[in-house]
Amino acid sequence: MMFEITDTAAKQFQLAAESVGDSSLSLRVSARKSGPGMVYNMGFDKPKETDIRFTTKEIDIMVDPESVSNVEKMIIDFREFEGQEQFVFINPNDKKEDCETSPSGCDPEGNPSCRSCMEED
């Protein structure tokens, strides 16, 4: 498996897939380097021949070859941040400067794109 999806995120993806109503579509995840960090895109799409495909938590996922190294070991979660529920990407390959706020690389300020320092306990 290339990356992980938390149970909370999986439930949200399943609800979204049901609302789309087309079982031939899979979840496309891409990550492109942009400055010091990454730009992420997700959506339901038909697979392309060059896509890397896998299934986790009953969700069919596809990643284009250009994104594979960018999503390796990433975790997609769904959580509340500043009053809004949203998907967040916890990605060791994403070198945003504000994720490096502690010696261990966690973010004590709670930036949802960074690993929480509370996860270390």
C-alpha positions as CSV (number, residue, x, y, z in Angstrom):
1,M,0.0,0.0,0.0
2,M,1.3,3.4,-1.0
3,F,-0.4,5.5,1.7
4,E,-2.9,5.1,4.4
5,I,-6.4,6.4,4.9
6,T,-7.8,6.8,8.4
7,D,-11.2,5.2,9.3
8,T,-12.7,8.7,9.6
9,A,-11.5,9.7,6.1
10,A,-12.6,6.3,4.7
11,K,-16.2,7.0,5.9
12,Q,-16.2,10.4,4.2
13,F,-14.9,8.9,0.9
14,Q,-17.5,6.2,1.0
15,L,-20.3,8.8,1.6
16,A,-18.9,10.8,-1.3
17,A,-18.7,7.8,-3.6
18,E,-22.4,6.9,-2.8
19,S,-23.5,10.4,-3.6
20,V,-21.7,10.3,-7.0
21,G,-23.5,7.0,-7.7
22,D,-21.1,5.6,-10.4
23,S,-19.4,2.4,-9.2
24,S,-17.0,2.5,-12.2
25,L,-15.2,5.5,-10.8
26,S,-12.3,5.3,-8.4
27,L,-10.7,7.9,-6.1
28,R,-7.9,9.7,-7.8
29,V,-5.2,11.2,-5.5
30,S,-2.4,13.4,-6.8
31,A,0.4,15.4,-5.2
32,R,2.6,17.8,-7.0
33,K,5.6,19.7,-5.6
34,S,4.9,23.4,-5.3
35,G,7.5,25.6,-3.6
36,P,8.5,24.1,-0.2
37,G,5.3,22.0,0.0
38,M,2.8,20.0,-2.1
39,V,-0.4,20.7,-3.8
40,Y,-3.0,17.9,-3.4
41,N,-6.0,17.0,-5.6
42,M,-8.6,14.4,-5.1
43,G,-11.7,13.4,-7.0
44,F,-13.6,10.5,-8.5
45,D,-12.5,9.6,-12.0
46,K,-12.2,6.7,-14.5
47,P,-8.8,4.9,-14.3
48,K,-6.2,5.5,-17.0
49,E,-3.9,2.8,-18.3
50,T,-0.8,4.3,-16.6
51,D,-2.4,4.7,-13.2
52,I,-1.1,2.8,-10.2
53,R,-4.1,1.3,-8.5
54,F,-4.8,-0.3,-5.0
55,T,-7.7,-0.8,-2.6
56,T,-7.7,0.1,1.0
57,K,-10.6,0.1,3.4
58,E,-12.9,-0.9,0.5
59,I,-11.9,2.3,-1.5
60,D,-10.5,1.9,-4.9
61,I,-7.7,4.4,-5.3
62,M,-5.6,5.4,-8.3
63,V,-2.4,7.5,-8.4
64,D,-0.7,8.8,-11.5
65,P,2.9,7.8,-11.9
66,E,4.2,11.4,-11.4
67,S,2.6,11.5,-7.9
68,V,3.7,8.1,-6.6
69,S,6.9,9.2,-4.8
70,N,5.1,12.3,-3.4
71,V,2.4,10.2,-1.7
72,E,4.6,7.4,-0.4
73,K,3.9,6.9,3.4
74,M,1.3,9.7,3.5
75,I,-1.8,9.5,5.7
76,I,-5.1,11.1,4.6
77,D,-7.3,12.0,7.5
78,F,-10.6,13.9,8.0
79,R,-10.7,16.2,11.0
80,E,-11.9,19.5,12.3
81,F,-9.5,22.5,12.1
82,E,-10.5,26.1,12.9
83,G,-14.2,25.2,12.9
84,Q,-14.2,23.3,9.6
85,E,-14.2,19.6,8.8
86,Q,-11.8,18.8,6.0
87,F,-9.5,16.2,4.5
88,V,-5.9,16.7,5.6
89,F,-2.7,15.2,4.2
90,I,-0.1,14.1,6.7
91,N,2.9,13.6,4.5
92,P,6.5,13.1,5.4
93,N,7.4,14.1,1.8
94,D,5.8,17.5,2.2
95,K,8.5,19.9,3.4
96,K,6.4,22.9,4.3
97,E,8.4,25.1,6.6
98,D,5.6,25.4,9.2
99,C,5.6,21.6,9.7
100,E,9.2,21.7,11.0
101,T,8.3,23.6,14.2
102,S,9.8,21.1,16.6
103,P,12.9,18.9,16.6
104,S,10.7,15.8,15.8
105,G,9.0,17.6,12.9
106,C,5.5,17.8,14.5
107,D,3.5,21.0,14.6
108,P,2.4,22.0,18.1
109,E,0.1,24.7,16.6
110,G,-2.2,22.1,15.1
111,N,-1.7,22.8,11.4
112,P,-3.8,19.9,10.0
113,S,-1.4,19.3,7.1
114,C,1.3,18.4,9.6
115,R,1.7,15.6,12.1
116,S,0.3,16.6,15.4
117,C,2.7,16.6,18.4
118,M,-0.1,14.8,20.3
119,E,0.3,11.8,18.0
120,E,3.8,11.3,19.6
121,D,2.4,10.4,23.0
